[in-house]
Amino acid sequence: MAKIDAYRVAPQEGDLPFTPYIYLWLSEYSEENGEICLSPNLTTDREIDEVVDRLIKQLETARKKAKRELNTIFL
């Protein structure tokens, strides 16, 4: 099962200066035939709805985290 998260990139001590940024990424995923899979095999409408709802929830959580991280960079 895929997991979505937010990640902050900012200069560390000794780095050349650059504008910090946030990106959303798949922190966990599986692969099948070289393809990144966001879900297990889905065989029913209910399974599809549950996986899509879970991904939406993860995206909303990642959005909040990304905004919090962004605010810590520029405050």
C-alpha positions as CSV (number, residue, x, y, z in Angstrom):
1,M,0.0,0.0,0.0
2,A,1.2,3.5,-0.8
3,K,1.9,6.2,1.7
4,I,2.0,9.9,0.9
5,D,4.0,12.4,2.9
6,A,5.5,15.9,2.8
7,Y,9.2,16.5,3.0
8,R,11.1,19.7,3.6
9,V,14.5,20.5,1.9
10,A,16.5,23.3,3.3
11,P,20.2,24.2,3.4
12,Q,22.2,22.5,6.1
13,E,25.3,23.9,7.8
14,G,28.1,24.1,5.2
15,D,25.6,24.0,2.2
16,L,25.5,26.8,-0.4
17,P,22.4,28.9,0.2
18,F,19.2,28.0,-1.7
19,T,15.5,28.6,-1.2
20,P,14.0,25.9,1.0
21,Y,11.1,24.0,-0.5
22,I,8.6,21.3,0.3
23,Y,7.6,18.3,-1.9
24,L,5.0,15.6,-1.6
25,W,6.3,12.1,-2.2
26,L,5.4,8.4,-1.9
27,S,7.1,7.4,1.3
28,E,6.0,3.8,0.7
29,Y,4.8,2.0,-2.3
30,S,4.9,-1.4,-4.0
31,E,5.8,-2.3,-7.6
32,E,4.4,-4.8,-10.0
33,N,5.8,-5.3,-13.5
34,G,7.9,-2.2,-13.0
35,E,4.9,0.0,-12.2
36,I,4.4,1.9,-9.0
37,C,1.2,0.7,-7.3
38,L,-0.9,2.9,-5.1
39,S,-3.2,0.0,-4.0
40,P,-3.4,-3.7,-3.8
41,N,-5.5,-5.6,-6.4
42,L,-9.0,-4.1,-6.3
43,T,-11.9,-6.3,-7.2
44,T,-15.0,-4.5,-5.9
45,D,-16.5,-1.0,-5.9
46,R,-16.1,-0.9,-2.2
47,E,-12.4,-1.7,-2.3
48,I,-11.9,1.0,-4.9
49,D,-13.8,3.5,-2.7
50,E,-11.9,2.6,0.4
51,V,-8.5,3.0,-1.2
52,V,-9.4,6.3,-2.9
53,D,-10.8,7.6,0.4
54,R,-7.6,6.5,2.2
55,L,-5.4,8.2,-0.5
56,I,-7.5,11.4,-0.2
57,K,-7.1,11.4,3.5
58,Q,-3.3,11.0,3.2
59,L,-3.1,13.8,0.7
60,E,-5.1,16.1,3.1
61,T,-2.7,15.2,5.9
62,A,0.3,15.8,3.7
63,R,-1.1,19.2,2.7
64,K,-1.4,20.2,6.3
65,K,2.1,19.0,7.1
66,A,3.6,20.7,4.1
67,K,2.0,24.0,5.1
68,R,3.3,23.6,8.6
69,E,6.8,22.9,7.3
70,L,6.6,25.8,4.9
71,N,5.6,28.1,7.7
72,T,8.6,27.0,9.8
73,I,10.9,27.8,6.9
74,F,9.7,31.4,6.3
75,L,8.8,32.5,9.8
